[in-house]
Amino acid sequence: MRITEIKRMRDRAEKAYLDALDGKSLSMNGRNLTRQDIAQLKEQFDYWDRRYRKARSKGKGQPYSLVNFTGR
């Protein structure tokens, strides 16, 4: 998955979790969800958040590749 797709999934999971905390019902494709398992929504948000953080930090620890200078 690309980082943009992971971020999109993370944002959707966050919105669903926050809406559940606010007691709102969710609508998607003509279906309504009124009862939500907040713990499961939090678990999904945490999963996507971890993937997003990992994807963002990938390669930040080593910004330069090794170079061999001969001095000539």
mmCIF file of the N, C-alpha and C atoms, coordinates in Angstrom:
data_MODEL
# 
_entry.id   MODEL 
# 
loop_
_atom_site.group_PDB 
_atom_site.id 
_atom_site.type_symbol 
_atom_site.label_atom_id 
_atom_site.label_alt_id 
_atom_site.label_comp_id 
_atom_site.label_asym_id 
_atom_site.label_entity_id 
_atom_site.label_seq_id 
_atom_site.pdbx_PDB_ins_code 
_atom_site.Cartn_x 
_atom_site.Cartn_y 
_atom_site.Cartn_z 
_atom_site.occupancy 
_atom_site.B_iso_or_equiv 
_atom_site.pdbx_formal_charge 
_atom_site.auth_seq_id 
_atom_site.auth_comp_id 
_atom_site.auth_asym_id 
_atom_site.auth_atom_id 
_atom_site.pdbx_PDB_model_num 
ATOM 1   N N  . MET A 1 1  ? 0.831   -1.187 0.000  1.00 0.00 ? 1  MET A N  1 
ATOM 2   C CA . MET A 1 1  ? 0.000   0.000  0.000  1.00 0.00 ? 1  MET A CA 1 
ATOM 3   C C  . MET A 1 1  ? 0.873   1.246  0.000  1.00 0.00 ? 1  MET A C  1 
ATOM 4   N N  . ARG A 1 2  ? 0.414   2.240  -0.680 1.00 0.00 ? 2  ARG A N  1 
ATOM 5   C CA . ARG A 1 2  ? 1.113   3.523  -0.683 1.00 0.00 ? 2  ARG A CA 1 
ATOM 6   C C  . ARG A 1 2  ? 0.781   4.291  0.586  1.00 0.00 ? 2  ARG A C  1 
ATOM 7   N N  . ILE A 1 3  ? 1.652   5.220  0.926  1.00 0.00 ? 3  ILE A N  1 
ATOM 8   C CA . ILE A 1 3  ? 1.457   5.995  2.151  1.00 0.00 ? 3  ILE A CA 1 
ATOM 9   C C  . ILE A 1 3  ? 0.167   6.807  2.091  1.00 0.00 ? 3  ILE A C  1 
ATOM 10  N N  . THR A 1 4  ? -0.229  7.268  0.911  1.00 0.00 ? 4  THR A N  1 
ATOM 11  C CA . THR A 1 4  ? -1.472  8.031  0.797  1.00 0.00 ? 4  THR A CA 1 
ATOM 12  C C  . THR A 1 4  ? -2.687  7.145  1.094  1.00 0.00 ? 4  THR A C  1 
ATOM 13  N N  . GLU A 1 5  ? -2.638  5.883  0.653  1.00 0.00 ? 5  GLU A N  1 
ATOM 14  C CA . GLU A 1 5  ? -3.732  4.958  0.926  1.00 0.00 ? 5  GLU A CA 1 
ATOM 15  C C  . GLU A 1 5  ? -3.792  4.614  2.410  1.00 0.00 ? 5  GLU A C  1 
ATOM 16  N N  . ILE A 1 6  ? -2.625  4.429  3.011  1.00 0.00 ? 6  ILE A N  1 
ATOM 17  C CA . ILE A 1 6  ? -2.566  4.129  4.442  1.00 0.00 ? 6  ILE A CA 1 
ATOM 18  C C  . ILE A 1 6  ? -3.109  5.307  5.228  1.00 0.00 ? 6  ILE A C  1 
ATOM 19  N N  . LYS A 1 7  ? -2.725  6.531  4.843  1.00 0.00 ? 7  LYS A N  1 
ATOM 20  C CA . LYS A 1 7  ? -3.211  7.724  5.538  1.00 0.00 ? 7  LYS A CA 1 
ATOM 21  C C  . LYS A 1 7  ? -4.723  7.854  5.389  1.00 0.00 ? 7  LYS A C  1 
ATOM 22  N N  . ARG A 1 8  ? -5.244  7.561  4.212  1.00 0.00 ? 8  ARG A N  1 
ATOM 23  C CA . ARG A 1 8  ? -6.684  7.634  3.983  1.00 0.00 ? 8  ARG A CA 1 
ATOM 24  C C  . ARG A 1 8  ? -7.421  6.644  4.903  1.00 0.00 ? 8  ARG A C  1 
ATOM 25  N N  . MET A 1 9  ? -6.899  5.419  5.019  1.00 0.00 ? 9  MET A N  1 
ATOM 26  C CA . MET A 1 9  ? -7.511  4.428  5.892  1.00 0.00 ? 9  MET A CA 1 
ATOM 27  C C  . MET A 1 9  ? -7.413  4.858  7.356  1.00 0.00 ? 9  MET A C  1 
ATOM 28  N N  . ARG A 1 10 ? -6.280  5.441  7.726  1.00 0.00 ? 10 ARG A N  1 
ATOM 29  C CA . ARG A 1 10 ? -6.088  5.925  9.100  1.00 0.00 ? 10 ARG A CA 1 
ATOM 30  C C  . ARG A 1 10 ? -7.102  7.020  9.411  1.00 0.00 ? 10 ARG A C  1 
ATOM 31  N N  . ASP A 1 11 ? -7.273  7.947  8.472  1.00 0.00 ? 11 ASP A N  1 
ATOM 32  C CA . ASP A 1 11 ? -8.209  9.049  8.669  1.00 0.00 ? 11 ASP A CA 1 
ATOM 33  C C  . ASP A 1 11 ? -9.648  8.542  8.784  1.00 0.00 ? 11 ASP A C  1 
ATOM 34  N N  . ARG A 1 12 ? -9.993  7.540  7.991  1.00 0.00 ? 12 ARG A N  1 
ATOM 35  C CA . ARG A 1 12 ? -11.338 6.971  8.053  1.00 0.00 ? 12 ARG A CA 1 
ATOM 36  C C  . ARG A 1 12 ? -11.567 6.271  9.390  1.00 0.00 ? 12 ARG A C  1 
ATOM 37  N N  . ALA A 1 13 ? -10.570 5.525  9.846  1.00 0.00 ? 13 ALA A N  1 
ATOM 38  C CA . ALA A 1 13 ? -10.684 4.831  11.130 1.00 0.00 ? 13 ALA A CA 1 
ATOM 39  C C  . ALA A 1 13 ? -10.799 5.841  12.268 1.00 0.00 ? 13 ALA A C  1 
ATOM 40  N N  . GLU A 1 14 ? -10.035 6.934  12.179 1.00 0.00 ? 14 GLU A N  1 
ATOM 41  C CA . GLU A 1 14 ? -10.099 7.967  13.212 1.00 0.00 ? 14 GLU A CA 1 
ATOM 42  C C  . GLU A 1 14 ? -11.480 8.618  13.239 1.00 0.00 ? 14 GLU A C  1 
ATOM 43  N N  . LYS A 1 15 ? -12.021 8.918  12.075 1.00 0.00 ? 15 LYS A N  1 
ATOM 44  C CA . LYS A 1 15 ? -13.339 9.537  12.004 1.00 0.00 ? 15 LYS A CA 1 
ATOM 45  C C  . LYS A 1 15 ? -14.402 8.610  12.583 1.00 0.00 ? 15 LYS A C  1 
ATOM 46  N N  . ALA A 1 16 ? -14.351 7.332  12.243 1.00 0.00 ? 16 ALA A N  1 
ATOM 47  C CA . ALA A 1 16 ? -15.325 6.375  12.772 1.00 0.00 ? 16 ALA A CA 1 
ATOM 48  C C  . ALA A 1 16 ? -15.216 6.285  14.285 1.00 0.00 ? 16 ALA A C  1 
ATOM 49  N N  . TYR A 1 17 ? -13.996 6.269  14.800 1.00 0.00 ? 17 TYR A N  1 
ATOM 50  C CA . TYR A 1 17 ? -13.788 6.190  16.251 1.00 0.00 ? 17 TYR A CA 1 
ATOM 51  C C  . TYR A 1 17 ? -14.316 7.445  16.948 1.00 0.00 ? 17 TYR A C  1 
ATOM 52  N N  . LEU A 1 18 ? -13.987 8.612  16.413 1.00 0.00 ? 18 LEU A N  1 
ATOM 53  C CA . LEU A 1 18 ? -14.443 9.861  17.022 1.00 0.00 ? 18 LEU A CA 1 
ATOM 54  C C  . LEU A 1 18 ? -15.959 10.017 16.938 1.00 0.00 ? 18 LEU A C  1 
ATOM 55  N N  . ASP A 1 19 ? -16.537 9.595  15.821 1.00 0.00 ? 19 ASP A N  1 
ATOM 56  C CA . ASP A 1 19 ? -17.989 9.646  15.689 1.00 0.00 ? 19 ASP A CA 1 
ATOM 57  C C  . ASP A 1 19 ? -18.656 8.726  16.708 1.00 0.00 ? 19 ASP A C  1 
ATOM 58  N N  . ALA A 1 20 ? -18.055 7.569  16.940 1.00 0.00 ? 20 ALA A N  1 
ATOM 59  C CA . ALA A 1 20 ? -18.611 6.639  17.927 1.00 0.00 ? 20 ALA A CA 1 
ATOM 60  C C  . ALA A 1 20 ? -18.535 7.234  19.324 1.00 0.00 ? 20 ALA A C  1 
ATOM 61  N N  . LEU A 1 21 ? -17.448 7.925  19.610 1.00 0.00 ? 21 LEU A N  1 
ATOM 62  C CA . LEU A 1 21 ? -17.327 8.564  20.916 1.00 0.00 ? 21 LEU A CA 1 
ATOM 63  C C  . LEU A 1 21 ? -18.373 9.661  21.101 1.00 0.00 ? 21 LEU A C  1 
ATOM 64  N N  . ASP A 1 22 ? -18.707 10.328 20.009 1.00 0.00 ? 22 ASP A N  1 
ATOM 65  C CA . ASP A 1 22 ? -19.720 11.383 20.057 1.00 0.00 ? 22 ASP A CA 1 
ATOM 66  C C  . ASP A 1 22 ? -21.144 10.827 20.009 1.00 0.00 ? 22 ASP A C  1 
ATOM 67  N N  . GLY A 1 23 ? -21.277 9.527  19.796 1.00 0.00 ? 23 GLY A N  1 
ATOM 68  C CA . GLY A 1 23 ? -22.592 8.909  19.746 1.00 0.00 ? 23 GLY A CA 1 
ATOM 69  C C  . GLY A 1 23 ? -23.317 9.111  18.438 1.00 0.00 ? 23 GLY A C  1 
ATOM 70  N N  . LYS A 1 24 ? -22.586 9.428  17.392 1.00 0.00 ? 24 LYS A N  1 
ATOM 71  C CA . LYS A 1 24 ? -23.198 9.629  16.090 1.00 0.00 ? 24 LYS A CA 1 
ATOM 72  C C  . LYS A 1 24 ? -23.346 8.290  15.383 1.00 0.00 ? 24 LYS A C  1 
ATOM 73  N N  . SER A 1 25 ? -24.313 8.216  14.488 1.00 0.00 ? 25 SER A N  1 
ATOM 74  C CA . SER A 1 25 ? -24.438 7.027  13.658 1.00 0.00 ? 25 SER A CA 1 
ATOM 75  C C  . SER A 1 25 ? -23.690 7.262  12.357 1.00 0.00 ? 25 SER A C  1 
ATOM 76  N N  . LEU A 1 26 ? -23.214 6.189  11.774 1.00 0.00 ? 26 LEU A N  1 
ATOM 77  C CA . LEU A 1 26 ? -22.457 6.277  10.532 1.00 0.00 ? 26 LEU A CA 1 
ATOM 78  C C  . LEU A 1 26 ? -23.315 5.819  9.367  1.00 0.00 ? 26 LEU A C  1 
ATOM 79  N N  . SER A 1 27 ? -23.144 6.471  8.224  1.00 0.00 ? 27 SER A N  1 
ATOM 80  C CA . SER A 1 27 ? -23.838 6.085  7.005  1.00 0.00 ? 27 SER A CA 1 
ATOM 81  C C  . SER A 1 27 ? -22.823 5.861  5.908  1.00 0.00 ? 27 SER A C  1 
ATOM 82  N N  . MET A 1 28 ? -22.966 4.734  5.206  1.00 0.00 ? 28 MET A N  1 
ATOM 83  C CA . MET A 1 28 ? -22.076 4.449  4.095  1.00 0.00 ? 28 MET A CA 1 
ATOM 84  C C  . MET A 1 28 ? -22.816 3.570  3.098  1.00 0.00 ? 28 MET A C  1 
ATOM 85  N N  . ASN A 1 29 ? -22.834 3.992  1.863  1.00 0.00 ? 29 ASN A N  1 
ATOM 86  C CA . ASN A 1 29 ? -23.484 3.242  0.784  1.00 0.00 ? 29 ASN A CA 1 
ATOM 87  C C  . ASN A 1 29 ? -24.948 2.921  1.107  1.00 0.00 ? 29 ASN A C  1 
ATOM 88  N N  . GLY A 1 30 ? -25.647 3.874  1.691  1.00 0.00 ? 30 GLY A N  1 
ATOM 89  C CA . GLY A 1 30 ? -27.057 3.678  1.992  1.00 0.00 ? 30 GLY A CA 1 
ATOM 90  C C  . GLY A 1 30 ? -27.329 2.855  3.234  1.00 0.00 ? 30 GLY A C  1 
ATOM 91  N N  . ARG A 1 31 ? -26.301 2.476  3.958  1.00 0.00 ? 31 ARG A N  1 
ATOM 92  C CA . ARG A 1 31 ? -26.481 1.683  5.179  1.00 0.00 ? 31 ARG A CA 1 
ATOM 93  C C  . ARG A 1 31 ? -26.160 2.549  6.385  1.00 0.00 ? 31 ARG A C  1 
ATOM 94  N N  . ASN A 1 32 ? -26.907 2.333  7.461  1.00 0.00 ? 32 ASN A N  1 
ATOM 95  C CA . ASN A 1 32 ? -26.681 3.078  8.696  1.00 0.00 ? 32 ASN A CA 1 
ATOM 96  C C  . ASN A 1 32 ? -26.194 2.132  9.786  1.00 0.00 ? 32 ASN A C  1 
ATOM 97  N N  . LEU A 1 33 ? -25.220 2.588  10.524 1.00 0.00 ? 33 LEU A N  1 
ATOM 98  C CA . LEU A 1 33 ? -24.692 1.830  11.645 1.00 0.00 ? 33 LEU A CA 1 
ATOM 99  C C  . LEU A 1 33 ? -24.926 2.653  12.901 1.00 0.00 ? 33 LEU A C  1 
ATOM 100 N N  . THR A 1 34 ? -25.730 2.115  13.802 1.00 0.00 ? 34 THR A N  1 
ATOM 101 C CA . THR A 1 34 ? -26.049 2.876  15.005 1.00 0.00 ? 34 THR A CA 1 
ATOM 102 C C  . THR A 1 34 ? -25.378 2.310  16.247 1.00 0.00 ? 34 THR A C  1 
ATOM 103 N N  . ARG A 1 35 ? -25.072 1.035  16.267 1.00 0.00 ? 35 ARG A N  1 
ATOM 104 C CA . ARG A 1 35 ? -24.385 0.444  17.409 1.00 0.00 ? 35 ARG A CA 1 
ATOM 105 C C  . ARG A 1 35 ? -22.953 0.155  17.003 1.00 0.00 ? 35 ARG A C  1 
ATOM 106 N N  . GLN A 1 36 ? -22.028 0.676  17.781 1.00 0.00 ? 36 GLN A N  1 
ATOM 107 C CA . GLN A 1 36 ? -20.621 0.503  17.440 1.00 0.00 ? 36 GLN A CA 1 
ATOM 108 C C  . GLN A 1 36 ? -19.870 -0.063 18.633 1.00 0.00 ? 36 GLN A C  1 
ATOM 109 N N  . ASP A 1 37 ? -18.886 -0.856 18.323 1.00 0.00 ? 37 ASP A N  1 
ATOM 110 C CA . ASP A 1 37 ? -17.993 -1.375 19.347 1.00 0.00 ? 37 ASP A CA 1 
ATOM 111 C C  . ASP A 1 37 ? -16.802 -0.435 19.418 1.00 0.00 ? 37 ASP A C  1 
ATOM 112 N N  . ILE A 1 38 ? -16.803 0.449  20.399 1.00 0.00 ? 38 ILE A N  1 
ATOM 113 C CA . ILE A 1 38 ? -15.784 1.491  20.494 1.00 0.00 ? 38 ILE A CA 1 
ATOM 114 C C  . ILE A 1 38 ? -14.388 0.890  20.634 1.00 0.00 ? 38 ILE A C  1 
ATOM 115 N N  . ALA A 1 39 ? -14.266 -0.187 21.387 1.00 0.00 ? 39 ALA A N  1 
ATOM 116 C CA . ALA A 1 39 ? -12.951 -0.816 21.571 1.00 0.00 ? 39 ALA A CA 1 
ATOM 117 C C  . ALA A 1 39 ? -12.406 -1.339 20.240 1.00 0.00 ? 39 ALA A C  1 
ATOM 118 N N  . GLN A 1 40 ? -13.263 -1.913 19.436 1.00 0.00 ? 40 GLN A N  1 
ATOM 119 C CA . GLN A 1 40 ? -12.830 -2.425 18.139 1.00 0.00 ? 40 GLN A CA 1 
ATOM 120 C C  . GLN A 1 40 ? -12.470 -1.282 17.189 1.00 0.00 ? 40 GLN A C  1 
ATOM 121 N N  . LEU A 1 41 ? -13.228 -0.200 17.230 1.00 0.00 ? 41 LEU A N  1 
ATOM 122 C CA . LEU A 1 41 ? -12.900 0.956  16.403 1.00 0.00 ? 41 LEU A CA 1 
ATOM 123 C C  . LEU A 1 41 ? -11.562 1.558  16.825 1.00 0.00 ? 41 LEU A C  1 
ATOM 124 N N  . LYS A 1 42 ? -11.310 1.614  18.125 1.00 0.00 ? 42 LYS A N  1 
ATOM 125 C CA . LYS A 1 42 ? -10.029 2.121  18.624 1.00 0.00 ? 42 LYS A CA 1 
ATOM 126 C C  . LYS A 1 42 ? -8.893  1.216  18.180 1.00 0.00 ? 42 LYS A C  1 
ATOM 127 N N  . GLU A 1 43 ? -9.118  -0.076 18.214 1.00 0.00 ? 43 GLU A N  1 
ATOM 128 C CA . GLU A 1 43 ? -8.102  -1.040 17.779 1.00 0.00 ? 43 GLU A CA 1 
ATOM 129 C C  . GLU A 1 43 ? -7.767  -0.840 16.300 1.00 0.00 ? 43 GLU A C  1 
ATOM 130 N N  . GLN A 1 44 ? -8.790  -0.628 15.478 1.00 0.00 ? 44 GLN A N  1 
ATOM 131 C CA . GLN A 1 44 ? -8.565  -0.393 14.056 1.00 0.00 ? 44 GLN A CA 1 
ATOM 132 C C  . GLN A 1 44 ? -7.811  0.917  13.831 1.00 0.00 ? 44 GLN A C  1 
ATOM 133 N N  . PHE A 1 45 ? -8.174  1.956  14.561 1.00 0.00 ? 45 PHE A N  1 
ATOM 134 C CA . PHE A 1 45 ? -7.456  3.226  14.427 1.00 0.00 ? 45 PHE A CA 1 
ATOM 135 C C  . PHE A 1 45 ? -5.989  3.043  14.816 1.00 0.00 ? 45 PHE A C  1 
ATOM 136 N N  . ASP A 1 46 ? -5.738  2.368  15.926 1.00 0.00 ? 46 ASP A N  1 
ATOM 137 C CA . ASP A 1 46 ? -4.360  2.141  16.369 1.00 0.00 ? 46 ASP A CA 1 
ATOM 138 C C  . ASP A 1 46 ? -3.558  1.371  15.323 1.00 0.00 ? 46 ASP A C  1 
ATOM 139 N N  . TYR A 1 47 ? -4.192  0.378  14.705 1.00 0.00 ? 47 TYR A N  1 
ATOM 140 C CA . TYR A 1 47 ? -3.530  -0.416 13.663 1.00 0.00 ? 47 TYR A CA 1 
ATOM 141 C C  . TYR A 1 47 ? -3.099  0.470  12.502 1.00 0.00 ? 47 TYR A C  1 
ATOM 142 N N  . TRP A 1 48 ? -4.024  1.284  11.971 1.00 0.00 ? 48 TRP A N  1 
ATOM 143 C CA . TRP A 1 48 ? -3.715  2.133  10.829 1.00 0.00 ? 48 TRP A CA 1 
ATOM 144 C C  . TRP A 1 48 ? -2.762  3.255  11.210 1.00 0.00 ? 48 TRP A C  1 
ATOM 145 N N  . ASP A 1 49 ? -2.856  3.736  12.442 1.00 0.00 ? 49 ASP A N  1 
ATOM 146 C CA . ASP A 1 49 ? -1.941  4.775  12.903 1.00 0.00 ? 49 ASP A CA 1 
ATOM 147 C C  . ASP A 1 49 ? -0.512  4.245  12.971 1.00 0.00 ? 49 ASP A C  1 
ATOM 148 N N  . ARG A 1 50 ? -0.353  3.024  13.478 1.00 0.00 ? 50 ARG A N  1 
ATOM 149 C CA . ARG A 1 50 ? 0.989   2.408  13.518 1.00 0.00 ? 50 ARG A CA 1 
ATOM 150 C C  . ARG A 1 50 ? 1.541   2.231  12.111 1.00 0.00 ? 50 ARG A C  1 
ATOM 151 N N  . ARG A 1 51 ? 0.725   1.744  11.182 1.00 0.00 ? 51 ARG A N  1 
ATOM 152 C CA . ARG A 1 51 ? 1.186   1.564  9.792  1.00 0.00 ? 51 ARG A CA 1 
ATOM 153 C C  . ARG A 1 51 ? 1.578   2.888  9.169  1.00 0.00 ? 51 ARG A C  1 
ATOM 154 N N  . TYR A 1 52 ? 0.799   3.935  9.441  1.00 0.00 ? 52 TYR A N  1 
ATOM 155 C CA . TYR A 1 52 ? 1.092   5.250  8.880  1.00 0.00 ? 52 TYR A CA 1 
ATOM 156 C C  . TYR A 1 52 ? 2.388   5.809  9.445  1.00 0.00 ? 52 TYR A C  1 
ATOM 157 N N  . ARG A 1 53 ? 2.573   5.709  10.750 1.00 0.00 ? 53 ARG A N  1 
ATOM 158 C CA . ARG A 1 53 ? 3.811   6.199  11.363 1.00 0.00 ? 53 ARG A CA 1 
ATOM 159 C C  . ARG A 1 53 ? 5.028   5.439  10.841 1.00 0.00 ? 53 ARG A C  1 
ATOM 160 N N  . LYS A 1 54 ? 4.885   4.140  10.684 1.00 0.00 ? 54 LYS A N  1 
ATOM 161 C CA . LYS A 1 54 ? 5.989   3.326  10.178 1.00 0.00 ? 54 LYS A CA 1 
ATOM 162 C C  . LYS A 1 54 ? 6.322   3.713  8.736  1.00 0.00 ? 54 LYS A C  1 
ATOM 163 N N  . ALA A 1 55 ? 5.298   3.935  7.922  1.00 0.00 ? 55 ALA A N  1 
ATOM 164 C CA . ALA A 1 55 ? 5.512   4.311  6.520  1.00 0.00 ? 55 ALA A CA 1 
ATOM 165 C C  . ALA A 1 55 ? 6.161   5.689  6.416  1.00 0.00 ? 55 ALA A C  1 
ATOM 166 N N  . ARG A 1 56 ? 5.751   6.605  7.295  1.00 0.00 ? 56 ARG A N  1 
ATOM 167 C CA . ARG A 1 56 ? 6.338   7.954  7.276  1.00 0.00 ? 56 ARG A CA 1 
ATOM 168 C C  . ARG A 1 56 ? 7.781   7.966  7.733  1.00 0.00 ? 56 ARG A C  1 
ATOM 169 N N  . SER A 1 57 ? 8.108   7.138  8.707  1.00 0.00 ? 57 SER A N  1 
ATOM 170 C CA . SER A 1 57 ? 9.462   7.161  9.263  1.00 0.00 ? 57 SER A CA 1 
ATOM 171 C C  . SER A 1 57 ? 10.430  6.278  8.483  1.00 0.00 ? 57 SER A C  1 
ATOM 172 N N  . LYS A 1 58 ? 9.927   5.530  7.532  1.00 0.00 ? 58 LYS A N  1 
ATOM 173 C CA . LYS A 1 58 ? 10.776  4.640  6.758  1.00 0.00 ? 58 LYS A CA 1 
ATOM 174 C C  . LYS A 1 58 ? 11.860  5.435  6.035  1.00 0.00 ? 58 LYS A C  1 
ATOM 175 N N  . GLY A 1 59 ? 13.105  5.123  6.330  1.00 0.00 ? 59 GLY A N  1 
ATOM 176 C CA . GLY A 1 59 ? 14.219  5.777  5.669  1.00 0.00 ? 59 GLY A CA 1 
ATOM 177 C C  . GLY A 1 59 ? 14.690  7.052  6.333  1.00 0.00 ? 59 GLY A C  1 
ATOM 178 N N  . LYS A 1 60 ? 13.967  7.565  7.340  1.00 0.00 ? 60 LYS A N  1 
ATOM 179 C CA . LYS A 1 60 ? 14.395  8.810  7.981  1.00 0.00 ? 60 LYS A CA 1 
ATOM 180 C C  . LYS A 1 60 ? 15.630  8.605  8.846  1.00 0.00 ? 60 LYS A C  1 
ATOM 181 N N  . GLY A 1 61 ? 15.857  7.396  9.301  1.00 0.00 ? 61 GLY A N  1 
ATOM 182 C CA . GLY A 1 61 ? 17.017  7.141  10.139 1.00 0.00 ? 61 GLY A CA 1 
ATOM 183 C C  . GLY A 1 61 ? 18.320  7.156  9.364  1.00 0.00 ? 61 GLY A C  1 
ATOM 184 N N  . GLN A 1 62 ? 18.262  6.947  8.073  1.00 0.00 ? 62 GLN A N  1 
ATOM 185 C CA . GLN A 1 62 ? 19.449  6.920  7.234  1.00 0.00 ? 62 GLN A CA 1 
ATOM 186 C C  . GLN A 1 62 ? 19.234  7.813  6.011  1.00 0.00 ? 62 GLN A C  1 
ATOM 187 N N  . PRO A 1 63 ? 19.404  9.118  6.181  1.00 0.00 ? 63 PRO A N  1 
ATOM 188 C CA . PRO A 1 63 ? 19.123  10.010 5.053  1.00 0.00 ? 63 PRO A CA 1 
ATOM 189 C C  . PRO A 1 63 ? 20.161  9.954  3.940  1.00 0.00 ? 63 PRO A C  1 
ATOM 190 N N  . TYR A 1 64 ? 21.361  9.435  4.243  1.00 0.00 ? 64 TYR A N  1 
ATOM 191 C CA . TYR A 1 64 ? 22.413  9.398  3.238  1.00 0.00 ? 64 TYR A CA 1 
ATOM 192 C C  . TYR A 1 64 ? 22.858  7.968  3.003  1.00 0.00 ? 64 TYR A C  1 
ATOM 193 N N  . SER A 1 65 ? 23.205  7.661  1.764  1.00 0.00 ? 65 SER A N  1 
ATOM 194 C CA . SER A 1 65 ? 23.771  6.350  1.483  1.00 0.00 ? 65 SER A CA 1 
ATOM 195 C C  . SER A 1 65 ? 25.292  6.456  1.589  1.00 0.00 ? 65 SER A C  1 
ATOM 196 N N  . LEU A 1 66 ? 25.931  5.335  1.708  1.00 0.00 ? 66 LEU A N  1 
ATOM 197 C CA . LEU A 1 66 ? 27.390  5.320  1.827  1.00 0.00 ? 66 LEU A CA 1 
ATOM 198 C C  . LEU A 1 66 ? 28.023  5.663  0.483  1.00 0.00 ? 66 LEU A C  1 
ATOM 199 N N  . VAL A 1 67 ? 29.052  6.490  0.547  1.00 0.00 ? 67 VAL A N  1 
ATOM 200 C CA . VAL A 1 67 ? 29.770  6.911  -0.651 1.00 0.00 ? 67 VAL A CA 1 
ATOM 201 C C  . VAL A 1 67 ? 31.251  6.653  -0.431 1.00 0.00 ? 67 VAL A C  1 
ATOM 202 N N  . ASN A 1 68 ? 31.913  6.176  -1.454 1.00 0.00 ? 68 ASN A N  1 
ATOM 203 C CA . ASN A 1 68 ? 33.327  5.921  -1.352 1.00 0.00 ? 68 ASN A CA 1 
ATOM 204 C C  . ASN A 1 68 ? 34.084  7.029  -2.108 1.00 0.00 ? 68 ASN A C  1 
ATOM 205 N N  . PHE A 1 69 ? 34.793  7.896  -1.377 1.00 0.00 ? 69 PHE A N  1 
ATOM 206 C CA . PHE A 1 69 ? 35.573  8.949  -1.987 1.00 0.00 ? 69 PHE A CA 1 
ATOM 207 C C  . PHE A 1 69 ? 37.022  8.481  -2.087 1.00 0.00 ? 69 PHE A C  1 
ATOM 208 N N  . THR A 1 70 ? 37.609  8.630  -3.284 1.00 0.00 ? 70 THR A N  1 
ATOM 209 C CA . THR A 1 70 ? 38.996  8.185  -3.478 1.00 0.00 ? 70 THR A CA 1 
ATOM 210 C C  . THR A 1 70 ? 39.994  9.285  -3.215 1.00 0.00 ? 70 THR A C  1 
ATOM 211 N N  . GLY A 1 71 ? 39.583  10.530 -3.216 1.00 0.00 ? 71 GLY A N  1 
ATOM 212 C CA . GLY A 1 71 ? 40.487  11.649 -2.929 1.00 0.00 ? 71 GLY A CA 1 
ATOM 213 C C  . GLY A 1 71 ? 41.327  12.077 -4.116 1.00 0.00 ? 71 GLY A C  1 
ATOM 214 N N  . ARG A 1 72 ? 41.014  11.650 -5.306 1.00 0.00 ? 72 ARG A N  1 
ATOM 215 C CA . ARG A 1 72 ? 41.800  12.034 -6.486 1.00 0.00 ? 72 ARG A CA 1 
ATOM 216 C C  . ARG A 1 72 ? 41.223  13.197 -7.193 1.00 0.00 ? 72 ARG A C  1 
# 
